[in-house]
Amino acid sequence: MTSLATRKQGHTRQTKHYTRTHKWLDSGILGGWFAWFIGVIALGGMLGGCATDVAKLEHFSKIYYQDSVPKAHKLAQKHAKDNDLLWLIQAGVSGFQSQSPAALELLDKSEEQLLAFEKDGILVSALVQTGATLVNDNVLEYRGNLYEGVFVNYYKALLYLSSGDTESARVELNRANDRQRRAKDYYAKQIAKAMAQEQARFEKSEANGLVDTDSKQVDKILHQHYSNLAAFSAFEHFINPSVSYLSGLIFALQGDSKGLDYLKEAYGISQSKLIAQDLEYFLRQRAARAKSSKHTNAFTWIILEEGRQVRKTEARIDLPLLTTQGFYHFGIALPQLESTPQPSSTYTLGSSVRESSFELLAYIDGIIATEFEKQLQAIATRALVSGSIKLAMQIALHQGLEQVDPGLGLLGALAGHLYSRASTSADLRITSVLPRQILLVRIKHENAQQEVQILRGSQAITTLHIQPCTPNPTESKAQAPKSQHAKSHNTIALCLGQDSILYIRDTPARAYTRLIFQAP
């Protein structure tokens, strides 16, 4: 911000620019206007302190990860009553995981909100340009991110699959894949639009000439505050491999050749050995197996979500500017990604299974970082422009009131300074129900009465019973024989000759298991 120092001596020369304040003084409404301004300062402080709902989000997250997903779901439902997109997503995803009957409705409402924002031309919250210059971005409507929209379709597909509606599931998977393929072009257009709007906003404001907002200043901010992004190993091209993989698996299991294309896409990103084996299986064996009524080579695929996604914290730049003309504040606040502290967990299958290792399918923190990185230039530019406009406002207020009384001018400068600090806040809103990573393993159905335990470390979180049965699998809780590793955990019964897909969301408190697909 070296340009600020070089302009300190220029404040006196720029006094003539602040004609609006002079007009207010000449009109005789100074007292009422100043009282109104002090009220706005107090309001700005309140909005800056509560609008992000960070405390509510952390309270929800603590319940979700440390206590009970169903309890967290009920809390999110209460917050979602006013159709806030963030809480609709929180409630919908946790509702699917806890098998709430309200889950589909909540995910549908999330989808409706996302489609409405997309139709308006601005889906991503960070690129919304209107309405919060003198307060902060937290008062704007939460519009989500593209990866959240993809996950809404993804979880809707899982929910439809678990209810046996494979046609609706395929529709949602197609939507999810289409959304992430359009992400690159969408961002290119929206970021260009956002940058143009910020430049226009700056040029029309009284801040024009006070602070440099060119690319060099923005690059300096990004270099100083976002060097940690490389640690997240962001994916390329916005593609979430778990969406590609689930799409490929479902389509291939239904004999649709489109499934192979999706599996190839997932393999190209993840380089998973297991996905390579799946490709070989569906290429070479499915045709031969389809001719036989004996399903002797059935598999169960397990998709396991674990950990908590990255969260946002705030980085501030506060510069108190003491000049011969007054004492001013210039500040910007920027969101940063931060990994959440969590225990390192190792997942394996019981020793009776030949292939017992889980493989990484998708690193969600990297997916989030991919989009966040694309937003940074617009975020930093917006913060710089807003800080500049608030600085200009302080100078105008001080110099205008000083025309009446020097003491009143100092009071105005102090009020403007306090307001600028109180209203400078980064938007830290982000969903917290997504996992840190998604893991994958495949179990071959060996024989009747086969039992497989899924272990987190040495603790069994789920037991699978593979046995001869009708195409109607059963699901129960805590019905397996008592284990020395766990007091109680999920037990799932699977059919020996039928391919199936199992979904597990593991939290430190417990695992939530759901059979989402079984071939007829």
One Martini backbone bead per residue (centre of mass of N, CA, C, O) as a GRO file, in nm:
protein
  520
    1MET     BB    1   0.054   0.064   0.017
    2THR     BB    2   0.245   0.305  -0.087
    3SER     BB    3   0.036   0.505  -0.216
    4LEU     BB    4  -0.069   0.632   0.044
    5ALA     BB    5   0.181   0.794   0.132
    6THR     BB    6   0.203   0.968  -0.138
    7ARG     BB    7  -0.105   1.103  -0.064
    8LYS     BB    8  -0.107   1.269   0.201
    9GLN     BB    9  -0.034   1.561   0.070
   10GLY     BB   10  -0.314   1.558  -0.120
   11HIS     BB   11  -0.570   1.623   0.053
   12THR     BB   12  -0.601   1.932   0.027
   13ARG     BB   13  -0.637   1.942  -0.286
   14GLN     BB   14  -0.913   1.746  -0.263
   15THR     BB   15  -1.144   1.908  -0.121
   16LYS     BB   16  -1.317   1.998  -0.374
   17HIS     BB   17  -1.449   1.710  -0.426
   18TYR     BB   18  -1.650   1.737  -0.156
   19THR     BB   19  -1.951   1.859  -0.233
   20ARG     BB   20  -2.166   1.698  -0.076
   21THR     BB   21  -2.093   1.796   0.209
   22HIS     BB   22  -2.134   2.095   0.156
   23LYS     BB   23  -2.435   2.074   0.096
   24TRP     BB   24  -2.517   1.971   0.374
   25LEU     BB   25  -2.417   2.221   0.526
   26ASP     BB   26  -2.588   2.438   0.368
   27SER     BB   27  -2.878   2.300   0.447
   28GLY     BB   28  -2.891   2.252   0.777
   29ILE     BB   29  -2.851   1.908   0.841
   30LEU     BB   30  -2.611   1.822   1.020
   31GLY     BB   31  -2.722   1.709   1.285
   32GLY     BB   32  -2.899   1.481   1.163
   33TRP     BB   33  -2.679   1.345   0.993
   34PHE     BB   34  -2.480   1.278   1.226
   35ALA     BB   35  -2.672   1.104   1.388
   36TRP     BB   36  -2.714   0.899   1.167
   37PHE     BB   37  -2.415   0.814   1.141
   38ILE     BB   38  -2.383   0.700   1.427
   39GLY     BB   39  -2.600   0.481   1.383
   40VAL     BB   40  -2.449   0.335   1.154
   41ILE     BB   41  -2.206   0.253   1.318
   42ALA     BB   42  -2.357   0.068   1.510
   43LEU     BB   43  -2.476  -0.112   1.290
   44GLY     BB   44  -2.207  -0.198   1.163
   45GLY     BB   45  -2.104  -0.344   1.414
   46MET     BB   46  -2.328  -0.553   1.431
   47LEU     BB   47  -2.296  -0.674   1.148
   48GLY     BB   48  -1.995  -0.750   1.175
   49GLY     BB   49  -2.053  -0.952   1.425
   50CYS     BB   50  -2.323  -1.140   1.305
   51ALA     BB   51  -2.356  -1.204   0.990
   52THR     BB   52  -2.180  -1.472   0.957
   53ASP     BB   53  -2.248  -1.701   1.170
   54VAL     BB   54  -2.002  -1.852   1.294
   55ALA     BB   55  -2.112  -1.955   1.562
   56LYS     BB   56  -2.336  -2.128   1.439
   57LEU     BB   57  -2.156  -2.305   1.261
   58GLU     BB   58  -1.980  -2.420   1.494
   59HIS     BB   59  -2.209  -2.543   1.654
   60PHE     BB   60  -2.302  -2.736   1.439
   61SER     BB   61  -2.027  -2.882   1.396
   62LYS     BB   62  -1.998  -2.996   1.679
   63ILE     BB   63  -2.248  -3.175   1.662
   64TYR     BB   64  -2.186  -3.331   1.400
   65TYR     BB   65  -1.891  -3.448   1.495
   66GLN     BB   66  -1.933  -3.499   1.832
   67ASP     BB   67  -2.239  -3.618   1.835
   68SER     BB   68  -2.500  -3.559   1.604
   69VAL     BB   69  -2.648  -3.555   1.301
   70PRO     BB   70  -2.953  -3.534   1.370
   71LYS     BB   71  -2.919  -3.282   1.551
   72ALA     BB   72  -2.792  -3.102   1.334
   73HIS     BB   73  -3.030  -3.116   1.139
   74LYS     BB   74  -3.239  -2.973   1.319
   75LEU     BB   75  -3.083  -2.709   1.339
   76ALA     BB   76  -3.068  -2.646   1.034
   77GLN     BB   77  -3.373  -2.631   0.986
   78LYS     BB   78  -3.421  -2.373   1.149
   79HIS     BB   79  -3.226  -2.192   0.969
   80ALA     BB   80  -3.387  -2.276   0.686
   81LYS     BB   81  -3.670  -2.125   0.698
   82ASP     BB   82  -3.550  -1.860   0.524
   83ASN     BB   83  -3.385  -1.981   0.273
   84ASP     BB   84  -3.095  -2.035   0.335
   85LEU     BB   85  -2.861  -2.185   0.152
   86LEU     BB   86  -2.658  -2.287   0.357
   87TRP     BB   87  -2.878  -2.431   0.544
   88LEU     BB   88  -3.000  -2.610   0.329
   89ILE     BB   89  -2.747  -2.777   0.278
   90GLN     BB   90  -2.694  -2.872   0.564
   91ALA     BB   91  -2.975  -3.009   0.598
   92GLY     BB   92  -2.973  -3.198   0.348
   93VAL     BB   93  -2.716  -3.364   0.400
   94SER     BB   94  -2.778  -3.450   0.697
   95GLY     BB   95  -3.047  -3.583   0.614
   96PHE     BB   96  -2.934  -3.808   0.443
   97GLN     BB   97  -2.743  -3.934   0.662
   98SER     BB   98  -3.006  -3.959   0.875
   99GLN     BB   99  -3.272  -4.029   0.719
  100SER     BB  100  -3.456  -3.794   0.649
  101PRO     BB  101  -3.766  -3.702   0.514
  102ALA     BB  102  -3.657  -3.391   0.447
  103ALA     BB  103  -3.413  -3.405   0.247
  104LEU     BB  104  -3.530  -3.365  -0.041
  105GLU     BB  105  -3.662  -3.091   0.002
  106LEU     BB  106  -3.397  -2.941   0.081
  107LEU     BB  107  -3.241  -3.005  -0.182
  108ASP     BB  108  -3.447  -2.878  -0.372
  109LYS     BB  109  -3.423  -2.590  -0.256
  110SER     BB  110  -3.128  -2.561  -0.319
  111GLU     BB  111  -3.158  -2.593  -0.627
  112GLU     BB  112  -3.346  -2.351  -0.671
  113GLN     BB  113  -3.149  -2.137  -0.574
  114LEU     BB  114  -2.918  -2.197  -0.770
  115LEU     BB  115  -3.080  -2.151  -1.032
  116ALA     BB  116  -3.155  -1.857  -0.974
  117PHE     BB  117  -2.866  -1.747  -0.958
  118GLU     BB  118  -2.778  -1.848  -1.236
  119LYS     BB  119  -2.990  -1.685  -1.396
  120ASP     BB  120  -2.877  -1.402  -1.290
  121GLY     BB  121  -2.538  -1.462  -1.325
  122ILE     BB  122  -2.496  -1.515  -1.000
  123LEU     BB  123  -2.358  -1.763  -0.784
  124VAL     BB  124  -2.110  -1.644  -0.652
  125SER     BB  125  -2.056  -1.472  -0.368
  126ALA     BB  126  -1.772  -1.327  -0.435
  127LEU     BB  127  -1.916  -1.180  -0.714
  128VAL     BB  128  -2.088  -0.993  -0.569
  129GLN     BB  129  -2.144  -0.620  -0.619
  130THR     BB  130  -2.391  -0.543  -0.426
  131GLY     BB  131  -2.479  -0.359  -0.108
  132ALA     BB  132  -2.169  -0.352   0.082
  133THR     BB  133  -1.969  -0.111   0.100
  134LEU     BB  134  -2.053   0.020   0.406
  135VAL     BB  135  -2.013  -0.261   0.527
  136ASN     BB  136  -2.048  -0.598   0.434
  137ASP     BB  137  -2.067  -0.909   0.276
  138ASN     BB  138  -2.254  -1.053   0.499
  139VAL     BB  139  -2.531  -0.907   0.406
  140LEU     BB  140  -2.538  -1.084   0.185
  141GLU     BB  141  -2.647  -1.320  -0.005
  142TYR     BB  142  -2.613  -1.650  -0.013
  143ARG     BB  143  -2.471  -1.826  -0.319
  144GLY     BB  144  -2.229  -1.987  -0.311
  145ASN     BB  145  -2.089  -2.264  -0.495
  146LEU     BB  146  -2.020  -2.481  -0.739
  147TYR     BB  147  -1.945  -2.729  -0.560
  148GLU     BB  148  -2.215  -2.724  -0.404
  149GLY     BB  149  -2.396  -2.781  -0.645
  150VAL     BB  150  -2.274  -3.057  -0.710
  151PHE     BB  151  -2.339  -3.186  -0.428
  152VAL     BB  152  -2.641  -3.166  -0.442
  153ASN     BB  153  -2.670  -3.362  -0.681
  154TYR     BB  154  -2.517  -3.597  -0.551
  155TYR     BB  155  -2.710  -3.639  -0.301
  156LYS     BB  156  -2.962  -3.680  -0.465
  157ALA     BB  157  -2.862  -3.935  -0.603
  158LEU     BB  158  -2.823  -4.103  -0.347
  159LEU     BB  159  -3.115  -4.087  -0.252
  160TYR     BB  160  -3.248  -4.216  -0.500
  161LEU     BB  161  -3.095  -4.481  -0.487
  162SER     BB  162  -3.194  -4.567  -0.197
  163SER     BB  163  -3.506  -4.567  -0.322
  164GLY     BB  164  -3.482  -4.690  -0.638
  165ASP     BB  165  -3.439  -4.418  -0.824
  166THR     BB  166  -3.245  -4.429  -1.099
  167GLU     BB  167  -3.348  -4.212  -1.294
  168SER     BB  168  -3.315  -3.965  -1.104
  169ALA     BB  169  -3.017  -4.015  -1.049
  170ARG     BB  170  -2.918  -3.970  -1.341
  171VAL     BB  171  -3.006  -3.679  -1.361
  172GLU     BB  172  -2.825  -3.571  -1.130
  173LEU     BB  173  -2.555  -3.663  -1.249
  174ASN     BB  174  -2.575  -3.499  -1.508
  175ARG     BB  175  -2.588  -3.225  -1.365
  176ALA     BB  176  -2.320  -3.241  -1.216
  177ASN     BB  177  -2.140  -3.274  -1.469
  178ASP     BB  178  -2.235  -3.017  -1.614
  179ARG     BB  179  -2.158  -2.809  -1.398
  180GLN     BB  180  -1.844  -2.872  -1.392
  181ARG     BB  181  -1.792  -2.818  -1.698
  182ARG     BB  182  -1.897  -2.505  -1.679
  183ALA     BB  183  -1.706  -2.364  -1.472
  184LYS     BB  184  -1.478  -2.237  -1.634
  185ASP     BB  185  -1.649  -2.041  -1.808
  186TYR     BB  186  -1.800  -1.908  -1.579
  187TYR     BB  187  -1.558  -1.780  -1.437
  188ALA     BB  188  -1.443  -1.615  -1.667
  189LYS     BB  189  -1.696  -1.431  -1.695
  190GLN     BB  190  -1.749  -1.339  -1.394
  191ILE     BB  191  -1.472  -1.215  -1.334
  192ALA     BB  192  -1.475  -1.005  -1.555
  193LYS     BB  193  -1.732  -0.867  -1.453
  194ALA     BB  194  -1.636  -0.799  -1.165
  195MET     BB  195  -1.390  -0.624  -1.243
  196ALA     BB  196  -1.547  -0.411  -1.404
  197GLN     BB  197  -1.732  -0.318  -1.170
  198GLU     BB  198  -1.508  -0.226  -0.978
  199GLN     BB  199  -1.384  -0.013  -1.159
  200ALA     BB  200  -1.641   0.157  -1.185
  201ARG     BB  201  -1.684   0.210  -0.884
  202PHE     BB  202  -1.417   0.357  -0.838
  203GLU     BB  203  -1.434   0.587  -1.058
  204LYS     BB  204  -1.713   0.708  -0.923
  205SER     BB  205  -1.562   0.767  -0.676
  206GLU     BB  206  -1.388   0.950  -0.423
  207ALA     BB  207  -1.131   0.742  -0.435
  208ASN     BB  208  -1.024   0.849  -0.682
  209GLY     BB  209  -0.665   0.885  -0.624
  210LEU     BB  210  -0.586   0.748  -0.341
  211VAL     BB  211  -0.580   0.444  -0.459
  212ASP     BB  212  -0.439   0.168  -0.577
  213THR     BB  213  -0.616  -0.091  -0.801
  214ASP     BB  214  -0.424  -0.250  -0.939
  215SER     BB  215  -0.267  -0.547  -1.011
  216LYS     BB  216  -0.020  -0.501  -0.825
  217GLN     BB  217  -0.173  -0.475  -0.558
  218VAL     BB  218  -0.322  -0.744  -0.574
  219ASP     BB  219  -0.073  -0.928  -0.601
  220LYS     BB  220   0.046  -0.849  -0.328
  221ILE     BB  221  -0.181  -0.964  -0.156
  222LEU     BB  222  -0.175  -1.256  -0.259
  223HIS     BB  223   0.123  -1.317  -0.188
  224GLN     BB  224   0.098  -1.254   0.124
  225HIS     BB  225  -0.193  -1.437   0.194
  226TYR     BB  226  -0.173  -1.712  -0.035
  227SER     BB  227   0.072  -1.930  -0.004
  228ASN     BB  228  -0.103  -2.191   0.114
  229LEU     BB  229  -0.256  -2.317  -0.138
  230ALA     BB  230  -0.049  -2.539  -0.230
  231ALA     BB  231  -0.126  -2.747   0.005
  232PHE     BB  232  -0.411  -2.846  -0.145
  233SER     BB  233  -0.391  -2.968  -0.425
  234ALA     BB  234  -0.540  -2.876  -0.668
  235PHE     BB  235  -0.750  -2.928  -0.900
  236GLU     BB  236  -0.847  -2.966  -1.226
  237HIS     BB  237  -1.126  -2.843  -1.399
  238PHE     BB  238  -1.346  -2.889  -1.153
  239ILE     BB  239  -1.327  -3.197  -1.104
  240ASN     BB  240  -1.514  -3.443  -0.937
  241PRO     BB  241  -1.433  -3.775  -0.903
  242SER     BB  242  -1.683  -3.880  -0.742
  243VAL     BB  243  -1.889  -3.812  -0.960
  244SER     BB  244  -1.768  -3.967  -1.193
  245TYR     BB  245  -1.764  -4.243  -1.054
  246LEU     BB  246  -2.060  -4.284  -0.980
  247SER     BB  247  -2.160  -4.257  -1.265
  248GLY     BB  248  -1.998  -4.490  -1.387
  249LEU     BB  249  -2.101  -4.717  -1.203
  250ILE     BB  250  -2.405  -4.697  -1.259
  251PHE     BB  251  -2.399  -4.715  -1.566
  252ALA     BB  252  -2.242  -4.984  -1.584
  253LEU     BB  253  -2.441  -5.161  -1.411
  254GLN     BB  254  -2.667  -5.085  -1.650
  255GLY     BB  255  -2.509  -5.107  -1.940
  256ASP     BB  256  -2.378  -4.825  -1.989
  257SER     BB  257  -2.123  -4.690  -2.185
  258LYS     BB  258  -2.097  -4.413  -2.037
  259GLY     BB  259  -1.949  -4.521  -1.783
  260LEU     BB  260  -1.659  -4.544  -1.902
  261ASP     BB  261  -1.608  -4.240  -1.934
  262TYR     BB  262  -1.629  -4.169  -1.633
  263LEU     BB  263  -1.409  -4.360  -1.532
  264LYS     BB  264  -1.181  -4.232  -1.696
  265GLU     BB  265  -1.202  -3.955  -1.562
  266ALA     BB  266  -1.146  -4.050  -1.272
  267TYR     BB  267  -0.870  -4.176  -1.336
  268GLY     BB  268  -0.725  -3.923  -1.452
  269ILE     BB  269  -0.727  -3.785  -1.164
  270SER     BB  270  -0.658  -4.027  -0.943
  271GLN     BB  271  -0.504  -4.296  -1.025
  272SER     BB  272  -0.665  -4.548  -0.953
  273LYS     BB  273  -0.639  -4.884  -0.918
  274LEU     BB  274  -0.939  -4.956  -0.880
  275ILE     BB  275  -1.050  -4.814  -1.134
  276ALA     BB  276  -0.886  -4.984  -1.329
  277GLN     BB  277  -1.028  -5.248  -1.247
  278ASP     BB  278  -1.309  -5.159  -1.328
  279LEU     BB  279  -1.256  -5.120  -1.625
  280GLU     BB  280  -1.177  -5.413  -1.679
  281TYR     BB  281  -1.436  -5.543  -1.579
  282PHE     BB  282  -1.639  -5.396  -1.776
  283LEU     BB  283  -1.493  -5.468  -2.045
  284ARG     BB  284  -1.457  -5.806  -1.998
  285GLN     BB  285  -1.714  -5.919  -1.802
  286ARG     BB  286  -2.005  -5.812  -1.845
  287ALA     BB  287  -2.090  -5.960  -2.101
  288ALA     BB  288  -2.060  -6.248  -1.987
  289ARG     BB  289  -2.245  -6.207  -1.732
  290ALA     BB  290  -2.514  -6.133  -1.885
  291LYS     BB  291  -2.557  -6.443  -1.992
  292SER     BB  292  -2.588  -6.497  -1.688
  293SER     BB  293  -2.776  -6.589  -1.392
  294LYS     BB  294  -2.503  -6.612  -1.247
  295HIS     BB  295  -2.383  -6.427  -0.960
  296THR     BB  296  -2.044  -6.482  -0.886
  297ASN     BB  297  -1.911  -6.164  -0.933
  298ALA     BB  298  -1.975  -5.996  -0.697
  299PHE     BB  299  -1.995  -5.655  -0.561
  300THR     BB  300  -1.877  -5.413  -0.315
  301TRP     BB  301  -1.903  -5.070  -0.291
  302ILE     BB  302  -1.714  -4.826  -0.097
  303ILE     BB  303  -1.817  -4.505   0.021
  304LEU     BB  304  -1.599  -4.289   0.210
  305GLU     BB  305  -1.650  -4.036   0.447
  306GLU     BB  306  -1.404  -3.799   0.584
  307GLY     BB  307  -1.404  -3.550   0.772
  308ARG     BB  308  -1.335  -3.196   0.743
  309GLN     BB  309  -1.359  -2.938   0.581
  310VAL     BB  310  -1.265  -2.653   0.498
  311ARG     BB  311  -1.212  -2.330   0.629
  312LYS     BB  312  -1.267  -1.992   0.738
  313THR     BB  313  -1.057  -1.710   0.768
  314GLU     BB  314  -0.908  -1.404   0.886
  315ALA     BB  315  -0.749  -1.132   0.707
  316ARG     BB  316  -0.585  -0.831   0.809
  317ILE     BB  317  -0.570  -0.475   0.708
  318ASP     BB  318  -0.447  -0.213   0.924
  319LEU     BB  319  -0.429   0.150   0.857
  320PRO     BB  320  -0.318   0.406   1.032
  321LEU     BB  321  -0.367   0.758   0.934
  322LEU     BB  322  -0.137   1.014   1.004
  323THR     BB  323  -0.204   1.349   0.938
  324THR     BB  324  -0.232   1.693   0.894
  325GLN     BB  325  -0.558   1.636   0.836
  326GLY     BB  326  -0.566   1.345   0.994
  327PHE     BB  327  -0.738   1.045   1.124
  328TYR     BB  328  -0.719   0.735   0.961
  329HIS     BB  329  -0.875   0.443   0.795
  330PHE     BB  330  -0.727   0.149   0.644
  331GLY     BB  331  -0.916  -0.147   0.532
  332ILE     BB  332  -0.887  -0.508   0.501
  333ALA     BB  333  -1.072  -0.820   0.441
  334LEU     BB  334  -0.980  -1.171   0.423
  335PRO     BB  335  -1.023  -1.478   0.312
  336GLN     BB  336  -0.925  -1.802   0.441
  337LEU     BB  337  -0.784  -2.108   0.422
  338GLU     BB  338  -0.843  -2.384   0.665
  339SER     BB  339  -0.756  -2.645   0.824
  340THR     BB  340  -0.897  -2.884   1.016
  341PRO     BB  341  -0.880  -3.022   1.307
  342GLN     BB  342  -0.782  -3.376   1.295
  343PRO     BB  343  -0.778  -3.694   1.306
  344SER     BB  344  -0.593  -3.964   1.207
  345SER     BB  345  -0.724  -4.202   0.973
  346THR     BB  346  -0.751  -4.559   0.934
  347TYR     BB  347  -0.873  -4.766   0.667
  348THR     BB  348  -1.011  -5.099   0.686
  349LEU     BB  349  -1.032  -5.438   0.646
  350GLY     BB  350  -1.073  -5.728   0.726
  351SER     BB  351  -0.861  -6.011   0.713
  352SER     BB  352  -1.061  -6.181   0.513
  353VAL     BB  353  -0.966  -5.977   0.300
  354ARG     BB  354  -0.768  -5.927   0.039
  355GLU     BB  355  -0.865  -5.630  -0.021
  356SER     BB  356  -0.805  -5.373   0.242
  357SER     BB  357  -0.764  -5.101   0.091
  358PHE     BB  358  -0.801  -4.773   0.079
  359GLU     BB  359  -0.879  -4.519  -0.157
  360LEU     BB  360  -0.835  -4.224  -0.308
  361LEU     BB  361  -1.081  -4.025  -0.470
  362ALA     BB  362  -1.127  -3.742  -0.294
  363TYR     BB  363  -1.011  -3.403  -0.241
  364ILE     BB  364  -1.195  -3.151  -0.115
  365ASP     BB  365  -1.001  -2.922  -0.045
  366GLY     BB  366  -0.897  -2.901  -0.340
  367ILE     BB  367  -1.165  -2.823  -0.472
  368ILE     BB  368  -1.211  -2.564  -0.311
  369ALA     BB  369  -0.937  -2.428  -0.386
  370THR     BB  370  -0.985  -2.400  -0.687
  371GLU     BB  371  -1.213  -2.185  -0.663
  372PHE     BB  372  -1.086  -1.984  -0.468
  373GLU     BB  373  -0.852  -1.902  -0.654
  374LYS     BB  374  -1.041  -1.773  -0.875
  375GLN     BB  375  -1.160  -1.545  -0.664
  376LEU     BB  376  -0.926  -1.363  -0.552
  377GLN     BB  377  -0.912  -1.114  -0.734
  378ALA     BB  378  -1.200  -1.018  -0.670
  379ILE     BB  379  -1.177  -1.005  -0.363
  380ALA     BB  380  -0.936  -0.806  -0.342
  381THR     BB  381  -1.056  -0.577  -0.511
  382ARG     BB  382  -1.308  -0.528  -0.345
  383ALA     BB  383  -1.162  -0.461  -0.078
  384LEU     BB  384  -0.999  -0.221  -0.190
  385VAL     BB  385  -1.235  -0.045  -0.281
  386SER     BB  386  -1.391  -0.031  -0.013
  387GLY     BB  387  -1.159   0.094   0.152
  388SER     BB  388  -1.136   0.351  -0.026
  389ILE     BB  389  -1.423   0.461   0.016
  390LYS     BB  390  -1.399   0.488   0.325
  391LEU     BB  391  -1.168   0.687   0.320
  392ALA     BB  392  -1.312   0.909   0.164
  393MET     BB  393  -1.536   0.945   0.371
  394GLN     BB  394  -1.359   1.042   0.605
  395ILE     BB  395  -1.243   1.294   0.469
  396ALA     BB  396  -1.513   1.430   0.407
  397LEU     BB  397  -1.616   1.448   0.697
  398HIS     BB  398  -1.386   1.604   0.824
  399GLN     BB  399  -1.366   1.850   0.627
  400GLY     BB  400  -1.661   1.936   0.648
  401LEU     BB  401  -1.679   1.980   0.966
  402GLU     BB  402  -1.436   2.179   0.985
  403GLN     BB  403  -1.591   2.422   0.866
  404VAL     BB  404  -1.743   2.464   1.143
  405ASP     BB  405  -1.546   2.276   1.345
  406PRO     BB  406  -1.261   2.141   1.461
  407GLY     BB  407  -1.384   1.950   1.675
  408LEU     BB  408  -1.594   1.823   1.483
  409GLY     BB  409  -1.383   1.712   1.288
  410LEU     BB  410  -1.251   1.513   1.486
  411LEU     BB  411  -1.511   1.356   1.545
  412GLY     BB  412  -1.556   1.266   1.254
  413ALA     BB  413  -1.291   1.112   1.219
  414LEU     BB  414  -1.344   0.909   1.447
  415ALA     BB  415  -1.609   0.795   1.340
  416GLY     BB  416  -1.495   0.696   1.069
  417HIS     BB  417  -1.283   0.510   1.185
  418LEU     BB  418  -1.474   0.322   1.345
  419TYR     BB  419  -1.648   0.239   1.109
  420SER     BB  420  -1.434   0.109   0.930
  421ARG     BB  421  -1.355  -0.112   1.132
  422ALA     BB  422  -1.646  -0.235   1.186
  423SER     BB  423  -1.706  -0.283   0.854
  424THR     BB  424  -1.451  -0.474   0.841
  425SER     BB  425  -1.527  -0.785   0.677
  426ALA     BB  426  -1.519  -1.111   0.616
  427ASP     BB  427  -1.639  -1.379   0.433
  428LEU     BB  428  -1.697  -1.695   0.626
  429ARG     BB  429  -1.891  -1.849   0.463
  430ILE     BB  430  -1.941  -2.212   0.500
  431THR     BB  431  -1.967  -2.515   0.463
  432SER     BB  432  -1.944  -2.830   0.697
  433VAL     BB  433  -2.049  -3.126   0.569
  434LEU     BB  434  -1.805  -3.182   0.424
  435PRO     BB  435  -1.547  -3.362   0.345
  436ARG     BB  436  -1.210  -3.408   0.313
  437GLN     BB  437  -1.255  -3.714   0.209
  438ILE     BB  438  -1.275  -3.980  -0.041
  439LEU     BB  439  -1.322  -4.325  -0.023
  440LEU     BB  440  -1.217  -4.657  -0.164
  441VAL     BB  441  -1.375  -4.986  -0.198
  442ARG     BB  442  -1.360  -5.346  -0.282
  443ILE     BB  443  -1.583  -5.632  -0.263
  444LYS     BB  444  -1.577  -5.968  -0.283
  445HIS     BB  445  -1.801  -6.225  -0.327
  446GLU     BB  446  -1.730  -6.540  -0.198
  447ASN     BB  447  -1.956  -6.631   0.027
  448ALA     BB  448  -2.148  -6.762   0.239
  449GLN     BB  449  -2.139  -6.590   0.539
  450GLN     BB  450  -1.993  -6.338   0.493
  451GLU     BB  451  -1.760  -6.130   0.685
  452VAL     BB  452  -1.722  -5.766   0.716
  453GLN     BB  453  -1.499  -5.529   0.840
  454ILE     BB  454  -1.495  -5.186   0.924
  455LEU     BB  455  -1.201  -4.994   0.994
  456ARG     BB  456  -1.094  -4.765   1.254
  457GLY     BB  457  -0.831  -4.890   1.293
  458SER     BB  458  -0.955  -5.104   1.555
  459GLN     BB  459  -1.244  -5.003   1.484
  460ALA     BB  460  -1.566  -5.093   1.438
  461ILE     BB  461  -1.822  -4.937   1.220
  462THR     BB  462  -1.880  -5.192   1.023
  463THR     BB  463  -2.094  -5.469   0.922
  464LEU     BB  464  -2.085  -5.734   0.681
  465HIS     BB  465  -2.344  -5.948   0.537
  466ILE     BB  466  -2.293  -6.217   0.317
  467GLN     BB  467  -2.588  -6.356   0.155
  468PRO     BB  468  -2.840  -6.537   0.081
  469CYS     BB  469  -3.100  -6.365  -0.113
  470THR     BB  470  -3.308  -6.143  -0.180
  471PRO     BB  471  -3.350  -5.824  -0.341
  472ASN     BB  472  -3.406  -5.751  -0.017
  473PRO     BB  473  -3.242  -5.580   0.180
  474THR     BB  474  -3.106  -5.532   0.503
  475GLU     BB  475  -3.127  -5.298   0.784
  476SER     BB  476  -2.924  -5.249   1.079
  477LYS     BB  477  -2.864  -5.199   1.435
  478ALA     BB  478  -2.673  -5.359   1.655
  479GLN     BB  479  -2.678  -5.696   1.545
  480ALA     BB  480  -2.414  -5.782   1.587
  481PRO     BB  481  -2.179  -5.931   1.716
  482LYS     BB  482  -1.994  -5.881   1.968
  483SER     BB  483  -1.725  -5.651   2.009
  484GLN     BB  484  -1.412  -5.549   2.129
  485HIS     BB  485  -1.413  -5.269   1.950
  486ALA     BB  486  -1.737  -5.234   1.994
  487LYS     BB  487  -2.049  -5.159   2.115
  488SER     BB  488  -2.165  -5.011   1.844
  489HIS     BB  489  -2.287  -5.088   1.507
  490ASN     BB  490  -2.326  -5.128   1.192
  491THR     BB  491  -2.550  -5.348   0.999
  492ILE     BB  492  -2.516  -5.525   0.685
  493ALA     BB  493  -2.716  -5.682   0.438
  494LEU     BB  494  -2.610  -5.892   0.164
  495CYS     BB  495  -2.611  -6.009  -0.155
  496LEU     BB  496  -2.419  -6.239  -0.305
  497GLY     BB  497  -2.523  -6.198  -0.635
  498GLN     BB  498  -2.508  -5.868  -0.579
  499ASP     BB  499  -2.455  -5.569  -0.660
  500SER     BB  500  -2.312  -5.298  -0.455
  501ILE     BB  501  -2.366  -4.984  -0.265
  502LEU     BB  502  -2.183  -4.811  -0.010
  503TYR     BB  503  -2.249  -4.565   0.241
  504ILE     BB  504  -2.011  -4.355   0.435
  505ARG     BB  505  -2.027  -4.146   0.732
  506ASP     BB  506  -1.755  -4.031   0.913
  507THR     BB  507  -1.721  -3.962   1.257
  508PRO     BB  508  -1.598  -3.929   1.570
  509ALA     BB  509  -1.867  -4.040   1.693
  510ARG     BB  510  -1.977  -4.176   1.410
  511ALA     BB  511  -2.131  -4.392   1.181
  512TYR     BB  512  -2.301  -4.358   0.856
  513THR     BB  513  -2.510  -4.599   0.699
  514ARG     BB  514  -2.583  -4.672   0.337
  515LEU     BB  515  -2.777  -4.832   0.110
  516ILE     BB  516  -2.784  -4.728  -0.243
  517PHE     BB  517  -2.722  -5.015  -0.400
  518GLN     BB  518  -2.893  -5.288  -0.590
  519ALA     BB  519  -2.894  -5.525  -0.795
  520PRO     BB  520  -3.135  -5.730  -0.960
   0.00000   0.00000   0.00000
